[in-house]
């Protein structure tokens, strides 16, 4: 219990419900395979956000099920192997806009409650 | 992607995970780790691939289905591994669910479904109530004069109609076979009030509904189809009713079987009376239907009618006219005789189902116990409790589903069998299986599965799960709490069985009492046969007497005939009409204590043929005939009731016929005979049939005492009748034994069914007892081995196990007896010749139950006593 608490001080699991948005946003740069997506999120946040494989793959499959991403096995450009690449669909792009605005509203709302003085100034 | 492509998809996921893992590994190697280190680092970073795969799969939409399929597969495999257990459980549940569904179907159709009439909740029946009459339920038939005044003088009801049962002979216009039918008289407004439109033609008009109206009839669908081949052109034509022509004005719809499916045709109510009788207040035979006005309560409306009735009562103080009017809803009125039996049967099958459930629970607990180690192991390896419970529940659900499916088929057959064989069941035609019934069966399946499955599932996956692993090496003493659970359920099972057995015992004793009832006359070698002379032809005393006498003469000459006589109604065949009278030598003290007795007509030899003893004076002779008919014979009950301590011979009774009082001299006193076996003996007066008065003596029953098989005389007797009167239909050719069987059929029906249910329950309970004890003995084998090895006597072991099993039986018995004291009160109205607390039945049930329980316990106990200590100790 205590060791887990320590860990959360340095790193944080991706917040419930935001992983989908982060994946979609990552895919906006172009197609990527699962490993790349996880790594990208981790690196962009300076290893602050940890994407567990246990939630990444279910999330990818969920997004595919909903038709927001598609997948295709392709040869990796830098390695001699086939990898499963995910690509954003137009439906996924629309969804990203929706999720982004929802997240903004959410963050604003949380901020208003947490730091009311800062908001007034 | 579809469900059936899940294999392909699974492989895809596998490939994806593997390639990503390889990629990770490669990256680690590029950082300079050794291949082995890189592999472990990659795996560490990646996590458990199996878990990831499971979690990913969970996002696919059909996993619940997959899980369910897996549970079902697993459950089915487990069940098939022990086919005996499965078969027995399924059969037990099938019988339980089937019987309960059947009875539910009947109860719903007969008691719960509204009558098929317009706004039937607003229909009530009105009855007269005599304040001083203690016999019966207080609801008395209505006199036509009373009804007519109610209808004209009250306004609380929207409309009021009347009907009465009637008889008749339909004979062919073109010499088809004559047929005796039940008919009914209905007022012109009856069908509009009920909201019944005829299928063809029209209903009666007010002009026809007069004592001297044009003779018309309405056919029921049954008669229309059966006798007139369903040809609508019959409407407007004439048929012969009691040998006089009547015009068919319409045909009633096929669903209309009210108040009784046996009624074949309707005639206008008023036409069933003579003009003089149509206004009478002291002849009660009619049933009044009324429709409540919106916004008027039943009490207010009935109260208004009751006030009118009280005025009629005051105006006719010397006559039997009721003071009050009572009402009850039409549906209650129709089903009043079957409500209790139906509910009792439903209760009985409910108990049986509960017992079946408890038994299944018990069996499952036993199985759960034997699989305890497996379950504990799976729990230890991380199987969640929910999954384990779900699995066990699925198994139970499978049993219940199979049982329910089989039971539904069973109930389909048994429901129609019940509806067809339940004599005089009102609304039997409305009994059918529909969506509601199927829903009921399905919910029964779910409820029973929950009931039977939850306890074992919870108990076997509970807190002490890991104990199962620990106790594996040597389980001396078994598991006390599990045994206690099973014994508790066994106790409940036995208590329920006791209640059922006692109810069955009481009902069966009542039935035997009725069946064996001493009718007070000869019952063996007697055949009876009814006929009714058409009054149109037999319109004088001489004609009737000539027929009766020549018939008797012919019958008595038949070979194999020991005696023949005529009577209006045979003993055991049901209630007989009664009349009020006065005794001149001992006038009734007041109107309210007026004298009532059953009235019969009999020929001089009736008493000797039926072996009815003559106690005082004499019976009729050939001399009491035609106009010399003012003599009567009374029964012992009559003498005891109205002339206590006095010799009835020579006294005079006065009875009114058609409002004209006539005086009769009592010739003698004879023994009592029982007409309605469900009621106490009634006082009766016999009149001479040789008076030949047309409307009192034209309907008669032949009683023939034969040397050989009475039924074999049925044809010769009918031949003699047709020789005299070819057109005369003869009906109800029955031996006395058959008559009793018929009148007690419904009691026998209920008693036999409850008996069957309780026998089955006893069998289940005994099986449960045997199962639990056998299991305990197996579990305690090592313990018993140690006891024996330490010098315990085999008899001691036998006693130990025997008492272990008999204790729950005894506790269950006591609880069951206590519960029966309350429960049997509910069936009081179905009991005859016994009470709800009949000690003989209670004792018999207690003995039977303990005997069966001892038998069930003896086998395992004997087995325990024969355990070889060495084998038992080594067996682990």
Boltz contact constraints between the chains, C-beta under 6 A:
constraints:
  - contact:
      token1: [A, 34]
      token2: [B, 20]
      max_distance: 6.0
  - contact:
      token1: [A, 35]
      token2: [B, 20]
      max_distance: 6.0
  - contact:
      token1: [A, 35]
      token2: [B, 23]
      max_distance: 6.0
  - contact:
      token1: [A, 53]
      token2: [B, 46]
      max_distance: 6.0
  - contact:
      token1: [A, 53]
      token2: [B, 47]
      max_distance: 6.0
  - contact:
      token1: [A, 53]
      token2: [B, 52]
      max_distance: 6.0
  - contact:
      token1: [A, 54]
      token2: [B, 47]
      max_distance: 6.0
  - contact:
      token1: [A, 54]
      token2: [B, 52]
      max_distance: 6.0
  - contact:
      token1: [A, 54]
      token2: [B, 55]
      max_distance: 6.0
  - contact:
      token1: [A, 57]
      token2: [B, 52]
      max_distance: 6.0
  - contact:
      token1: [A, 57]
      token2: [B, 56]
      max_distance: 6.0
  - contact:
      token1: [A, 58]
      token2: [B, 55]
      max_distance: 6.0
  - contact:
      token1: [A, 58]
      token2: [B, 56]
      max_distance: 6.0
  - contact:
      token1: [A, 58]
      token2: [B, 59]
      max_distance: 6.0
  - contact:
      token1: [A, 61]
      token2: [B, 56]
      max_distance: 6.0
  - contact:
      token1: [A, 61]
      token2: [B, 59]
      max_distance: 6.0
  - contact:
      token1: [A, 62]
      token2: [B, 59]
      max_distance: 6.0
  - contact:
      token1: [A, 83]
      token2: [B, 19]
      max_distance: 6.0
  - contact:
      token1: [A, 84]
      token2: [B, 16]
      max_distance: 6.0
